[in-house]
Amino acid sequence: MELSERWIQRFEDEGFPSVYEQQDGAGTIYPEQVNEGKKSIFVTDGSIIFDFNGETKEVIQNQRFDVPVGAPYTTTVGPNGLIAIIAEDSKSNS
């Protein structure tokens, strides 16, 4: 079983109802969002930077990050792009 499949299974086993793979090009910027429910990310390739009002958290290949509930943030994909497994509950994005 490849890495992506293992993480999809792991997140499903943790009870996340929505689990999917996402790919983005280098430098992709996502506008501010706030998660009202649980959201986790596992980076299989590349990196992504979360910005919580000036406090940043870079998540790189082979790392998991559990996004804090209720904290506004933006994200920017790193210079080598991003392939990640995203897991979220039904209330994740507002």
PyMOL Python script that loads the backbone (N, CA, C, O; Angstrom):
from pymol import cmd

cmd.read_pdbstr("""\
ATOM      1  N   MET A   1       0.861  -1.187   0.000  1.00  0.00           N
ATOM      2  CA  MET A   1       0.000   0.000   0.000  1.00  0.00           C
ATOM      3  C   MET A   1       0.895   1.234   0.000  1.00  0.00           C
ATOM      4  O   MET A   1       1.818   1.334   0.808  1.00  0.00           O
ATOM      5  N   GLU A   2       0.629   2.157  -0.889  1.00  0.00           N
ATOM      6  CA  GLU A   2       1.460   3.350  -0.957  1.00  0.00           C
ATOM      7  C   GLU A   2       1.131   4.325   0.172  1.00  0.00           C
ATOM      8  O   GLU A   2       0.100   4.205   0.835  1.00  0.00           O
ATOM      9  N   LEU A   3       2.019   5.284   0.373  1.00  0.00           N
ATOM     10  CA  LEU A   3       1.905   6.235   1.482  1.00  0.00           C
ATOM     11  C   LEU A   3       0.561   6.958   1.497  1.00  0.00           C
ATOM     12  O   LEU A   3      -0.077   7.058   2.545  1.00  0.00           O
ATOM     13  N   SER A   4       0.129   7.460   0.348  1.00  0.00           N
ATOM     14  CA  SER A   4      -1.155   8.174   0.291  1.00  0.00           C
ATOM     15  C   SER A   4      -2.303   7.291   0.750  1.00  0.00           C
ATOM     16  O   SER A   4      -3.154   7.727   1.524  1.00  0.00           O
ATOM     17  N   GLU A   5      -2.330   6.063   0.279  1.00  0.00           N
ATOM     18  CA  GLU A   5      -3.398   5.138   0.658  1.00  0.00           C
ATOM     19  C   GLU A   5      -3.378   4.841   2.155  1.00  0.00           C
ATOM     20  O   GLU A   5      -4.429   4.734   2.786  1.00  0.00           O
ATOM     21  N   ARG A   6      -2.176   4.710   2.721  1.00  0.00           N
ATOM     22  CA  ARG A   6      -2.068   4.455   4.165  1.00  0.00           C
ATOM     23  C   ARG A   6      -2.639   5.614   4.971  1.00  0.00           C
ATOM     24  O   ARG A   6      -3.330   5.397   5.967  1.00  0.00           O
ATOM     25  N   TRP A   7      -2.352   6.855   4.545  1.00  0.00           N
ATOM     26  CA  TRP A   7      -2.852   8.013   5.281  1.00  0.00           C
ATOM     27  C   TRP A   7      -4.343   8.214   5.083  1.00  0.00           C
ATOM     28  O   TRP A   7      -5.035   8.640   6.008  1.00  0.00           O
ATOM     29  N   ILE A   8      -4.850   7.916   3.894  1.00  0.00           N
ATOM     30  CA  ILE A   8      -6.295   7.969   3.692  1.00  0.00           C
ATOM     31  C   ILE A   8      -6.964   6.994   4.655  1.00  0.00           C
ATOM     32  O   ILE A   8      -7.934   7.348   5.326  1.00  0.00           O
ATOM     33  N   GLN A   9      -6.455   5.783   4.724  1.00  0.00           N
ATOM     34  CA  GLN A   9      -7.019   4.771   5.624  1.00  0.00           C
ATOM     35  C   GLN A   9      -6.904   5.213   7.084  1.00  0.00           C
ATOM     36  O   GLN A   9      -7.845   5.058   7.862  1.00  0.00           O
ATOM     37  N   ARG A  10      -5.753   5.758   7.445  1.00  0.00           N
ATOM     38  CA  ARG A  10      -5.556   6.202   8.836  1.00  0.00           C
ATOM     39  C   ARG A  10      -6.564   7.281   9.224  1.00  0.00           C
ATOM     40  O   ARG A  10      -7.184   7.206  10.285  1.00  0.00           O
ATOM     41  N   PHE A  11      -6.724   8.289   8.357  1.00  0.00           N
ATOM     42  CA  PHE A  11      -7.683   9.361   8.656  1.00  0.00           C
ATOM     43  C   PHE A  11      -9.114   8.820   8.708  1.00  0.00           C
ATOM     44  O   PHE A  11      -9.897   9.233   9.564  1.00  0.00           O
ATOM     45  N   GLU A  12      -9.459   7.909   7.810  1.00  0.00           N
ATOM     46  CA  GLU A  12     -10.794   7.300   7.855  1.00  0.00           C
ATOM     47  C   GLU A  12     -10.981   6.523   9.156  1.00  0.00           C
ATOM     48  O   GLU A  12     -12.053   6.567   9.761  1.00  0.00           O
ATOM     49  N   ASP A  13      -9.943   5.817   9.584  1.00  0.00           N
ATOM     50  CA  ASP A  13     -10.006   5.079  10.849  1.00  0.00           C
ATOM     51  C   ASP A  13     -10.174   6.014  12.041  1.00  0.00           C
ATOM     52  O   ASP A  13     -10.742   5.625  13.061  1.00  0.00           O
ATOM     53  N   GLU A  14      -9.679   7.250  11.916  1.00  0.00           N
ATOM     54  CA  GLU A  14      -9.837   8.248  12.981  1.00  0.00           C
ATOM     55  C   GLU A  14     -11.231   8.872  12.977  1.00  0.00           C
ATOM     56  O   GLU A  14     -11.561   9.663  13.861  1.00  0.00           O
ATOM     57  N   GLY A  15     -12.049   8.520  11.986  1.00  0.00           N
ATOM     58  CA  GLY A  15     -13.431   8.990  11.961  1.00  0.00           C
ATOM     59  C   GLY A  15     -13.702  10.206  11.096  1.00  0.00           C
ATOM     60  O   GLY A  15     -14.809  10.744  11.134  1.00  0.00           O
ATOM     61  N   PHE A  16     -12.727  10.658  10.314  1.00  0.00           N
ATOM     62  CA  PHE A  16     -12.969  11.793   9.426  1.00  0.00           C
ATOM     63  C   PHE A  16     -13.906  11.361   8.290  1.00  0.00           C
ATOM     64  O   PHE A  16     -13.621  10.380   7.602  1.00  0.00           O
ATOM     65  N   PRO A  17     -15.023  12.079   8.084  1.00  0.00           N
ATOM     66  CA  PRO A  17     -15.949  11.707   7.022  1.00  0.00           C
ATOM     67  C   PRO A  17     -15.499  12.151   5.622  1.00  0.00           C
ATOM     68  O   PRO A  17     -15.971  11.608   4.624  1.00  0.00           O
ATOM     69  N   SER A  18     -14.601  13.124   5.544  1.00  0.00           N
ATOM     70  CA  SER A  18     -14.118  13.618   4.254  1.00  0.00           C
ATOM     71  C   SER A  18     -12.594  13.515   4.230  1.00  0.00           C
ATOM     72  O   SER A  18     -11.908  14.191   4.996  1.00  0.00           O
ATOM     73  N   VAL A  19     -12.067  12.657   3.339  1.00  0.00           N
ATOM     74  CA  VAL A  19     -10.628  12.467   3.201  1.00  0.00           C
ATOM     75  C   VAL A  19     -10.314  12.445   1.715  1.00  0.00           C
ATOM     76  O   VAL A  19     -10.929  11.696   0.956  1.00  0.00           O
ATOM     77  N   TYR A  20      -9.349  13.274   1.293  1.00  0.00           N
ATOM     78  CA  TYR A  20      -9.039  13.352  -0.133  1.00  0.00           C
ATOM     79  C   TYR A  20      -7.591  13.775  -0.347  1.00  0.00           C
ATOM     80  O   TYR A  20      -6.947  14.317   0.552  1.00  0.00           O
ATOM     81  N   GLU A  21      -7.094  13.518  -1.551  1.00  0.00           N
ATOM     82  CA  GLU A  21      -5.752  13.957  -1.927  1.00  0.00           C
ATOM     83  C   GLU A  21      -5.870  15.282  -2.663  1.00  0.00           C
ATOM     84  O   GLU A  21      -6.769  15.471  -3.483  1.00  0.00           O
ATOM     85  N   GLN A  22      -4.960  16.195  -2.366  1.00  0.00           N
ATOM     86  CA  GLN A  22      -4.947  17.509  -3.024  1.00  0.00           C
ATOM     87  C   GLN A  22      -3.561  17.787  -3.571  1.00  0.00           C
ATOM     88  O   GLN A  22      -2.555  17.509  -2.919  1.00  0.00           O
ATOM     89  N   GLN A  23      -3.518  18.342  -4.782  1.00  0.00           N
ATOM     90  CA  GLN A  23      -2.261  18.738  -5.404  1.00  0.00           C
ATOM     91  C   GLN A  23      -2.352  20.205  -5.785  1.00  0.00           C
ATOM     92  O   GLN A  23      -3.361  20.655  -6.327  1.00  0.00           O
ATOM     93  N   ASP A  24      -1.294  20.945  -5.498  1.00  0.00           N
ATOM     94  CA  ASP A  24      -1.246  22.370  -5.835  1.00  0.00           C
ATOM     95  C   ASP A  24       0.127  22.728  -6.358  1.00  0.00           C
ATOM     96  O   ASP A  24       1.130  22.130  -5.968  1.00  0.00           O
ATOM     97  N   GLY A  25       0.166  23.711  -7.247  1.00  0.00           N
ATOM     98  CA  GLY A  25       1.422  24.199  -7.791  1.00  0.00           C
ATOM     99  C   GLY A  25       2.145  25.114  -6.827  1.00  0.00           C
ATOM    100  O   GLY A  25       1.548  25.669  -5.904  1.00  0.00           O
ATOM    101  N   ALA A  26       3.427  25.262  -7.052  1.00  0.00           N
ATOM    102  CA  ALA A  26       4.270  26.127  -6.218  1.00  0.00           C
ATOM    103  C   ALA A  26       3.691  27.533  -6.138  1.00  0.00           C
ATOM    104  O   ALA A  26       3.265  28.102  -7.143  1.00  0.00           O
ATOM    105  N   GLY A  27       3.682  28.079  -4.935  1.00  0.00           N
ATOM    106  CA  GLY A  27       3.249  29.455  -4.729  1.00  0.00           C
ATOM    107  C   GLY A  27       1.753  29.681  -4.668  1.00  0.00           C
ATOM    108  O   GLY A  27       1.317  30.822  -4.507  1.00  0.00           O
ATOM    109  N   THR A  28       0.950  28.634  -4.790  1.00  0.00           N
ATOM    110  CA  THR A  28      -0.506  28.793  -4.684  1.00  0.00           C
ATOM    111  C   THR A  28      -0.842  29.363  -3.314  1.00  0.00           C
ATOM    112  O   THR A  28      -0.350  28.887  -2.290  1.00  0.00           O
ATOM    113  N   ILE A  29      -1.688  30.391  -3.312  1.00  0.00           N
ATOM    114  CA  ILE A  29      -2.085  31.047  -2.066  1.00  0.00           C
ATOM    115  C   ILE A  29      -3.585  30.846  -1.866  1.00  0.00           C
ATOM    116  O   ILE A  29      -4.383  31.056  -2.779  1.00  0.00           O
ATOM    117  N   TYR A  30      -3.946  30.438  -0.664  1.00  0.00           N
ATOM    118  CA  TYR A  30      -5.356  30.303  -0.313  1.00  0.00           C
ATOM    119  C   TYR A  30      -5.729  31.413   0.657  1.00  0.00           C
ATOM    120  O   TYR A  30      -4.983  31.695   1.594  1.00  0.00           O
ATOM    121  N   PRO A  31      -6.884  32.049   0.438  1.00  0.00           N
ATOM    122  CA  PRO A  31      -7.304  33.157   1.306  1.00  0.00           C
ATOM    123  C   PRO A  31      -7.640  32.667   2.709  1.00  0.00           C
ATOM    124  O   PRO A  31      -7.715  31.468   2.975  1.00  0.00           O
ATOM    125  N   GLU A  32      -7.838  33.629   3.586  1.00  0.00           N
ATOM    126  CA  GLU A  32      -8.117  33.312   4.982  1.00  0.00           C
ATOM    127  C   GLU A  32      -9.340  32.412   5.119  1.00  0.00           C
ATOM    128  O   GLU A  32     -10.353  32.586   4.441  1.00  0.00           O
ATOM    129  N   GLN A  33      -9.207  31.450   6.016  1.00  0.00           N
ATOM    130  CA  GLN A  33     -10.318  30.578   6.358  1.00  0.00           C
ATOM    131  C   GLN A  33     -10.239  30.248   7.841  1.00  0.00           C
ATOM    132  O   GLN A  33      -9.208  30.431   8.488  1.00  0.00           O
ATOM    133  N   VAL A  34     -11.354  29.759   8.358  1.00  0.00           N
ATOM    134  CA  VAL A  34     -11.442  29.344   9.759  1.00  0.00           C
ATOM    135  C   VAL A  34     -12.145  27.992   9.773  1.00  0.00           C
ATOM    136  O   VAL A  34     -13.200  27.832   9.159  1.00  0.00           O
ATOM    137  N   ASN A  35     -11.573  27.037  10.459  1.00  0.00           N
ATOM    138  CA  ASN A  35     -12.196  25.719  10.572  1.00  0.00           C
ATOM    139  C   ASN A  35     -13.032  25.654  11.832  1.00  0.00           C
ATOM    140  O   ASN A  35     -12.540  25.903  12.933  1.00  0.00           O
ATOM    141  N   GLU A  36     -14.297  25.319  11.664  1.00  0.00           N
ATOM    142  CA  GLU A  36     -15.183  25.161  12.810  1.00  0.00           C
ATOM    143  C   GLU A  36     -15.134  23.737  13.354  1.00  0.00           C
ATOM    144  O   GLU A  36     -15.653  23.457  14.435  1.00  0.00           O
ATOM    145  N   GLY A  37     -14.510  22.846  12.601  1.00  0.00           N
ATOM    146  CA  GLY A  37     -14.366  21.460  13.020  1.00  0.00           C
ATOM    147  C   GLY A  37     -12.941  20.996  12.773  1.00  0.00           C
ATOM    148  O   GLY A  37     -12.086  21.775  12.352  1.00  0.00           O
ATOM    149  N   LYS A  38     -12.694  19.721  13.040  1.00  0.00           N
ATOM    150  CA  LYS A  38     -11.344  19.167  12.899  1.00  0.00           C
ATOM    151  C   LYS A  38     -10.895  19.136  11.445  1.00  0.00           C
ATOM    152  O   LYS A  38     -11.679  18.850  10.540  1.00  0.00           O
ATOM    153  N   LYS A  39      -9.601  19.439  11.238  1.00  0.00           N
ATOM    154  CA  LYS A  39      -8.977  19.327   9.926  1.00  0.00           C
ATOM    155  C   LYS A  39      -7.521  18.935  10.143  1.00  0.00           C
ATOM    156  O   LYS A  39      -6.815  19.534  10.954  1.00  0.00           O
ATOM    157  N   SER A  40      -7.084  17.917   9.403  1.00  0.00           N
ATOM    158  CA  SER A  40      -5.700  17.470   9.479  1.00  0.00           C
ATOM    159  C   SER A  40      -5.152  17.355   8.071  1.00  0.00           C
ATOM    160  O   SER A  40      -5.893  17.131   7.114  1.00  0.00           O
ATOM    161  N   ILE A  41      -3.830  17.513   7.960  1.00  0.00           N
ATOM    162  CA  ILE A  41      -3.162  17.414   6.674  1.00  0.00           C
ATOM    163  C   ILE A  41      -1.910  16.563   6.857  1.00  0.00           C
ATOM    164  O   ILE A  41      -1.195  16.691   7.851  1.00  0.00           O
ATOM    165  N   PHE A  42      -1.659  15.694   5.883  1.00  0.00           N
ATOM    166  CA  PHE A  42      -0.407  14.948   5.834  1.00  0.00           C
ATOM    167  C   PHE A  42       0.219  15.241   4.483  1.00  0.00           C
ATOM    168  O   PHE A  42      -0.385  14.962   3.447  1.00  0.00           O
ATOM    169  N   VAL A  43       1.430  15.803   4.480  1.00  0.00           N
ATOM    170  CA  VAL A  43       2.115  16.175   3.247  1.00  0.00           C
ATOM    171  C   VAL A  43       2.912  14.984   2.737  1.00  0.00           C
ATOM    172  O   VAL A  43       3.816  14.499   3.417  1.00  0.00           O
ATOM    173  N   THR A  44       2.574  14.508   1.526  1.00  0.00           N
ATOM    174  CA  THR A  44       3.319  13.404   0.935  1.00  0.00           C
ATOM    175  C   THR A  44       4.465  13.912   0.062  1.00  0.00           C
ATOM    176  O   THR A  44       5.483  13.233  -0.074  1.00  0.00           O
ATOM    177  N   ASP A  45       4.313  15.097  -0.529  1.00  0.00           N
ATOM    178  CA  ASP A  45       5.367  15.720  -1.341  1.00  0.00           C
ATOM    179  C   ASP A  45       5.266  17.230  -1.232  1.00  0.00           C
ATOM    180  O   ASP A  45       4.170  17.786  -1.155  1.00  0.00           O
ATOM    181  N   GLY A  46       6.423  17.895  -1.224  1.00  0.00           N
ATOM    182  CA  GLY A  46       6.441  19.355  -1.193  1.00  0.00           C
ATOM    183  C   GLY A  46       6.246  19.902   0.205  1.00  0.00           C
ATOM    184  O   GLY A  46       6.666  19.300   1.193  1.00  0.00           O
ATOM    185  N   SER A  47       5.592  21.072   0.268  1.00  0.00           N
ATOM    186  CA  SER A  47       5.374  21.725   1.562  1.00  0.00           C
ATOM    187  C   SER A  47       4.260  22.759   1.446  1.00  0.00           C
ATOM    188  O   SER A  47       3.859  23.156   0.352  1.00  0.00           O
ATOM    189  N   ILE A  48       3.772  23.184   2.619  1.00  0.00           N
ATOM    190  CA  ILE A  48       2.769  24.232   2.702  1.00  0.00           C
ATOM    191  C   ILE A  48       3.040  25.028   3.977  1.00  0.00           C
ATOM    192  O   ILE A  48       3.454  24.476   4.997  1.00  0.00           O
ATOM    193  N   ILE A  49       2.798  26.326   3.896  1.00  0.00           N
ATOM    194  CA  ILE A  49       3.010  27.199   5.053  1.00  0.00           C
ATOM    195  C   ILE A  49       1.663  27.756   5.502  1.00  0.00           C
ATOM    196  O   ILE A  49       0.949  28.388   4.724  1.00  0.00           O
ATOM    197  N   PHE A  50       1.329  27.514   6.757  1.00  0.00           N
ATOM    198  CA  PHE A  50       0.136  28.081   7.378  1.00  0.00           C
ATOM    199  C   PHE A  50       0.555  29.375   8.070  1.00  0.00           C
ATOM    200  O   PHE A  50       1.581  29.414   8.749  1.00  0.00           O
ATOM    201  N   ASP A  51      -0.234  30.427   7.900  1.00  0.00           N
ATOM    202  CA  ASP A  51       0.046  31.706   8.555  1.00  0.00           C
ATOM    203  C   ASP A  51      -1.141  32.055   9.449  1.00  0.00           C
ATOM    204  O   ASP A  51      -2.241  32.337   8.974  1.00  0.00           O
ATOM    205  N   PHE A  52      -0.888  32.029  10.746  1.00  0.00           N
ATOM    206  CA  PHE A  52      -1.893  32.365  11.750  1.00  0.00           C
ATOM    207  C   PHE A  52      -1.600  33.773  12.258  1.00  0.00           C
ATOM    208  O   PHE A  52      -0.971  33.945  13.302  1.00  0.00           O
ATOM    209  N   ASN A  53      -2.060  34.778  11.514  1.00  0.00           N
ATOM    210  CA  ASN A  53      -1.852  36.190  11.880  1.00  0.00           C
ATOM    211  C   ASN A  53      -0.389  36.494  12.184  1.00  0.00           C
ATOM    212  O   ASN A  53      -0.073  37.084  13.217  1.00  0.00           O
ATOM    213  N   GLY A  54       0.501  36.089  11.281  1.00  0.00           N
ATOM    214  CA  GLY A  54       1.918  36.392  11.419  1.00  0.00           C
ATOM    215  C   GLY A  54       2.746  35.285  12.046  1.00  0.00           C
ATOM    216  O   GLY A  54       3.972  35.303  11.944  1.00  0.00           O
ATOM    217  N   GLU A  55       2.113  34.338  12.683  1.00  0.00           N
ATOM    218  CA  GLU A  55       2.832  33.188  13.239  1.00  0.00           C
ATOM    219  C   GLU A  55       2.715  32.055  12.223  1.00  0.00           C
ATOM    220  O   GLU A  55       1.613  31.604  11.913  1.00  0.00           O
ATOM    221  N   THR A  56       3.856  31.597  11.706  1.00  0.00           N
ATOM    222  CA  THR A  56       3.817  30.611  10.626  1.00  0.00           C
ATOM    223  C   THR A  56       4.194  29.218  11.100  1.00  0.00           C
ATOM    224  O   THR A  56       4.922  29.033  12.075  1.00  0.00           O
ATOM    225  N   LYS A  57       3.661  28.243  10.361  1.00  0.00           N
ATOM    226  CA  LYS A  57       3.963  26.835  10.600  1.00  0.00           C
ATOM    227  C   LYS A  57       4.148  26.193   9.233  1.00  0.00           C
ATOM    228  O   LYS A  57       3.196  26.090   8.459  1.00  0.00           O
ATOM    229  N   GLU A  58       5.381  25.756   8.931  1.00  0.00           N
ATOM    230  CA  GLU A  58       5.639  25.067   7.679  1.00  0.00           C
ATOM    231  C   GLU A  58       5.484  23.563   7.897  1.00  0.00           C
ATOM    232  O   GLU A  58       6.036  22.997   8.840  1.00  0.00           O
ATOM    233  N   VAL A  59       4.731  22.939   7.016  1.00  0.00           N
ATOM    234  CA  VAL A  59       4.524  21.498   7.071  1.00  0.00           C
ATOM    235  C   VAL A  59       5.185  20.936   5.818  1.00  0.00           C
ATOM    236  O   VAL A  59       4.827  21.288   4.694  1.00  0.00           O
ATOM    237  N   ILE A  60       6.160  20.053   6.037  1.00  0.00           N
ATOM    238  CA  ILE A  60       6.946  19.523   4.925  1.00  0.00           C
ATOM    239  C   ILE A  60       6.638  18.042   4.696  1.00  0.00           C
ATOM    240  O   ILE A  60       5.874  17.423   5.436  1.00  0.00           O
ATOM    241  N   GLN A  61       7.251  17.502   3.658  1.00  0.00           N
ATOM    242  CA  GLN A  61       7.052  16.098   3.286  1.00  0.00           C
ATOM    243  C   GLN A  61       7.175  15.177   4.496  1.00  0.00           C
ATOM    244  O   GLN A  61       8.085  15.305   5.315  1.00  0.00           O
ATOM    245  N   ASN A  62       6.230  14.245   4.580  1.00  0.00           N
ATOM    246  CA  ASN A  62       6.164  13.234   5.645  1.00  0.00           C
ATOM    247  C   ASN A  62       5.815  13.800   7.016  1.00  0.00           C
ATOM    248  O   ASN A  62       6.141  13.198   8.039  1.00  0.00           O
ATOM    249  N   GLN A  63       5.147  14.969   7.041  1.00  0.00           N
ATOM    250  CA  GLN A  63       4.685  15.528   8.314  1.00  0.00           C
ATOM    251  C   GLN A  63       3.170  15.659   8.312  1.00  0.00           C
ATOM    252  O   GLN A  63       2.541  15.907   7.284  1.00  0.00           O
ATOM    253  N   ARG A  64       2.609  15.482   9.502  1.00  0.00           N
ATOM    254  CA  ARG A  64       1.176  15.698   9.726  1.00  0.00           C
ATOM    255  C   ARG A  64       1.016  16.983  10.525  1.00  0.00           C
ATOM    256  O   ARG A  64       1.846  17.325  11.368  1.00  0.00           O
ATOM    257  N   PHE A  65      -0.084  17.689  10.233  1.00  0.00           N
ATOM    258  CA  PHE A  65      -0.422  18.885  11.000  1.00  0.00           C
ATOM    259  C   PHE A  65      -1.919  18.882  11.247  1.00  0.00           C
ATOM    260  O   PHE A  65      -2.714  18.730  10.320  1.00  0.00           O
ATOM    261  N   ASP A  66      -2.296  19.052  12.516  1.00  0.00           N
ATOM    262  CA  ASP A  66      -3.698  19.182  12.890  1.00  0.00           C
ATOM    263  C   ASP A  66      -3.986  20.677  13.028  1.00  0.00           C
ATOM    264  O   ASP A  66      -3.469  21.341  13.926  1.00  0.00           O
ATOM    265  N   VAL A  67      -4.809  21.187  12.135  1.00  0.00           N
ATOM    266  CA  VAL A  67      -5.099  22.626  12.077  1.00  0.00           C
ATOM    267  C   VAL A  67      -5.964  23.008  13.277  1.00  0.00           C
ATOM    268  O   VAL A  67      -6.982  22.367  13.535  1.00  0.00           O
ATOM    269  N   PRO A  68      -5.564  24.053  14.016  1.00  0.00           N
ATOM    270  CA  PRO A  68      -6.345  24.460  15.183  1.00  0.00           C
ATOM    271  C   PRO A  68      -7.767  24.895  14.794  1.00  0.00           C
ATOM    272  O   PRO A  68      -7.956  25.644  13.835  1.00  0.00           O
ATOM    273  N   VAL A  69      -8.743  24.419  15.540  1.00  0.00           N
ATOM    274  CA  VAL A  69     -10.138  24.794  15.327  1.00  0.00           C
ATOM    275  C   VAL A  69     -10.335  26.246  15.757  1.00  0.00           C
ATOM    276  O   VAL A  69      -9.862  26.652  16.819  1.00  0.00           O
ATOM    277  N   GLY A  70     -11.032  27.026  14.935  1.00  0.00           N
ATOM    278  CA  GLY A  70     -11.394  28.388  15.288  1.00  0.00           C
ATOM    279  C   GLY A  70     -10.335  29.448  15.058  1.00  0.00           C
ATOM    280  O   GLY A  70     -10.594  30.628  15.294  1.00  0.00           O
ATOM    281  N   ALA A  71      -9.147  29.064  14.602  1.00  0.00           N
ATOM    282  CA  ALA A  71      -8.064  30.030  14.389  1.00  0.00           C
ATOM    283  C   ALA A  71      -8.014  30.429  12.912  1.00  0.00           C
ATOM    284  O   ALA A  71      -7.848  29.563  12.052  1.00  0.00           O
ATOM    285  N   PRO A  72      -8.156  31.731  12.598  1.00  0.00           N
ATOM    286  CA  PRO A  72      -8.069  32.158  11.202  1.00  0.00           C
ATOM    287  C   PRO A  72      -6.652  31.973  10.661  1.00  0.00           C
ATOM    288  O   PRO A  72      -5.670  32.210  11.366  1.00  0.00           O
ATOM    289  N   TYR A  73      -6.559  31.543   9.396  1.00  0.00           N
ATOM    290  CA  TYR A  73      -5.245  31.334   8.789  1.00  0.00           C
ATOM    291  C   TYR A  73      -5.338  31.450   7.271  1.00  0.00           C
ATOM    292  O   TYR A  73      -6.409  31.328   6.677  1.00  0.00           O
ATOM    293  N   THR A  74      -4.171  31.693   6.666  1.00  0.00           N
ATOM    294  CA  THR A  74      -4.010  31.608   5.219  1.00  0.00           C
ATOM    295  C   THR A  74      -2.949  30.541   4.972  1.00  0.00           C
ATOM    296  O   THR A  74      -2.211  30.163   5.882  1.00  0.00           O
ATOM    297  N   THR A  75      -2.881  30.056   3.720  1.00  0.00           N
ATOM    298  CA  THR A  75      -1.848  29.081   3.392  1.00  0.00           C
ATOM    299  C   THR A  75      -1.185  29.442   2.072  1.00  0.00           C
ATOM    300  O   THR A  75      -1.808  30.005   1.172  1.00  0.00           O
ATOM    301  N   THR A  76       0.099  29.102   1.980  1.00  0.00           N
ATOM    302  CA  THR A  76       0.880  29.290   0.762  1.00  0.00           C
ATOM    303  C   THR A  76       1.645  27.997   0.502  1.00  0.00           C
ATOM    304  O   THR A  76       2.333  27.477   1.380  1.00  0.00           O
ATOM    305  N   VAL A  77       1.511  27.491  -0.718  1.00  0.00           N
ATOM    306  CA  VAL A  77       2.217  26.274  -1.107  1.00  0.00           C
ATOM    307  C   VAL A  77       3.686  26.609  -1.329  1.00  0.00           C
ATOM    308  O   VAL A  77       4.015  27.659  -1.882  1.00  0.00           O
ATOM    309  N   GLY A  78       4.564  25.713  -0.894  1.00  0.00           N
ATOM    310  CA  GLY A  78       6.001  25.911  -0.993  1.00  0.00           C
ATOM    311  C   GLY A  78       6.523  25.877  -2.423  1.00  0.00           C
ATOM    312  O   GLY A  78       5.755  25.661  -3.361  1.00  0.00           O
ATOM    313  N   PRO A  79       7.830  26.090  -2.594  1.00  0.00           N
ATOM    314  CA  PRO A  79       8.451  26.233  -3.910  1.00  0.00           C
ATOM    315  C   PRO A  79       8.460  24.968  -4.763  1.00  0.00           C
ATOM    316  O   PRO A  79       8.679  25.047  -5.971  1.00  0.00           O
ATOM    317  N   ASN A  80       8.227  23.809  -4.161  1.00  0.00           N
ATOM    318  CA  ASN A  80       8.201  22.553  -4.919  1.00  0.00           C
ATOM    319  C   ASN A  80       6.797  21.996  -5.094  1.00  0.00           C
ATOM    320  O   ASN A  80       6.630  20.827  -5.443  1.00  0.00           O
ATOM    321  N   GLY A  81       5.786  22.828  -4.854  1.00  0.00           N
ATOM    322  CA  GLY A  81       4.411  22.370  -4.966  1.00  0.00           C
ATOM    323  C   GLY A  81       3.983  21.574  -3.750  1.00  0.00           C
ATOM    324  O   GLY A  81       4.669  21.547  -2.728  1.00  0.00           O
ATOM    325  N   LEU A  82       2.825  20.921  -3.883  1.00  0.00           N
ATOM    326  CA  LEU A  82       2.255  20.201  -2.743  1.00  0.00           C
ATOM    327  C   LEU A  82       1.417  19.030  -3.234  1.00  0.00           C
ATOM    328  O   LEU A  82       0.616  19.161  -4.160  1.00  0.00           O
ATOM    329  N   ILE A  83       1.615  17.898  -2.603  1.00  0.00           N
ATOM    330  CA  ILE A  83       0.675  16.781  -2.673  1.00  0.00           C
ATOM    331  C   ILE A  83       0.408  16.409  -1.222  1.00  0.00           C
ATOM    332  O   ILE A  83       1.334  16.125  -0.464  1.00  0.00           O
ATOM    333  N   ALA A  84      -0.858  16.414  -0.845  1.00  0.00           N
ATOM    334  CA  ALA A  84      -1.202  16.167   0.559  1.00  0.00           C
ATOM    335  C   ALA A  84      -2.503  15.400   0.666  1.00  0.00           C
ATOM    336  O   ALA A  84      -3.347  15.436  -0.230  1.00  0.00           O
ATOM    337  N   ILE A  85      -2.646  14.711   1.775  1.00  0.00           N
ATOM    338  CA  ILE A  85      -3.906  14.075   2.130  1.00  0.00           C
ATOM    339  C   ILE A  85      -4.572  15.008   3.141  1.00  0.00           C
ATOM    340  O   ILE A  85      -3.988  15.355   4.168  1.00  0.00           O
ATOM    341  N   ILE A  86      -5.803  15.405   2.830  1.00  0.00           N
ATOM    342  CA  ILE A  86      -6.565  16.317   3.684  1.00  0.00           C
ATOM    343  C   ILE A  86      -7.716  15.534   4.301  1.00  0.00           C
ATOM    344  O   ILE A  86      -8.419  14.795   3.612  1.00  0.00           O
ATOM    345  N   ALA A  87      -7.899  15.701   5.596  1.00  0.00           N
ATOM    346  CA  ALA A  87      -9.002  15.063   6.315  1.00  0.00           C
ATOM    347  C   ALA A  87      -9.749  16.142   7.070  1.00  0.00           C
ATOM    348  O   ALA A  87      -9.149  16.947   7.783  1.00  0.00           O
ATOM    349  N   GLU A  88     -11.066  16.153   6.908  1.00  0.00           N
ATOM    350  CA  GLU A  88     -11.856  17.160   7.609  1.00  0.00           C
ATOM    351  C   GLU A  88     -13.212  16.619   7.966  1.00  0.00           C
ATOM    352  O   GLU A  88     -13.744  15.721   7.313  1.00  0.00           O
ATOM    353  N   ASP A  89     -13.771  17.199   9.041  1.00  0.00           N
ATOM    354  CA  ASP A  89     -15.125  16.810   9.381  1.00  0.00           C
ATOM    355  C   ASP A  89     -16.082  17.719   8.613  1.00  0.00           C
ATOM    356  O   ASP A  89     -15.638  18.581   7.855  1.00  0.00           O
ATOM    357  N   SER A  90     -17.334  17.544   8.794  1.00  0.00           N
ATOM    358  CA  SER A  90     -18.319  18.263   7.974  1.00  0.00           C
ATOM    359  C   SER A  90     -18.378  19.762   8.247  1.00  0.00           C
ATOM    360  O   SER A  90     -19.017  20.495   7.493  1.00  0.00           O
ATOM    361  N   LYS A  91     -17.730  20.231   9.302  1.00  0.00           N
ATOM    362  CA  LYS A  91     -17.764  21.654   9.643  1.00  0.00           C
ATOM    363  C   LYS A  91     -16.444  22.354   9.367  1.00  0.00           C
ATOM    364  O   LYS A  91     -16.243  23.459   9.873  1.00  0.00           O
ATOM    365  N   SER A  92     -15.542  21.781   8.600  1.00  0.00           N
ATOM    366  CA  SER A  92     -14.178  22.306   8.529  1.00  0.00           C
ATOM    367  C   SER A  92     -14.013  23.709   7.973  1.00  0.00           C
ATOM    368  O   SER A  92     -13.329  24.514   8.605  1.00  0.00           O
ATOM    369  N   ASN A  93     -14.586  24.050   6.846  1.00  0.00           N
ATOM    370  CA  ASN A  93     -14.288  25.353   6.239  1.00  0.00           C
ATOM    371  C   ASN A  93     -15.467  26.295   6.272  1.00  0.00           C
ATOM    372  O   ASN A  93     -16.598  25.917   5.966  1.00  0.00           O
ATOM    373  N   SER A  94     -15.186  27.530   6.650  1.00  0.00           N
ATOM    374  CA  SER A  94     -16.189  28.594   6.631  1.00  0.00           C
ATOM    375  C   SER A  94     -15.659  29.729   5.810  1.00  0.00           C
ATOM    376  O   SER A  94     -16.336  30.745   5.652  1.00  0.00           O
TER     377      SER A  94
END
""", "prot")
cmd.dss("prot")
cmd.show_as("cartoon", "prot")
cmd.util.cbc("prot")
cmd.orient("prot")
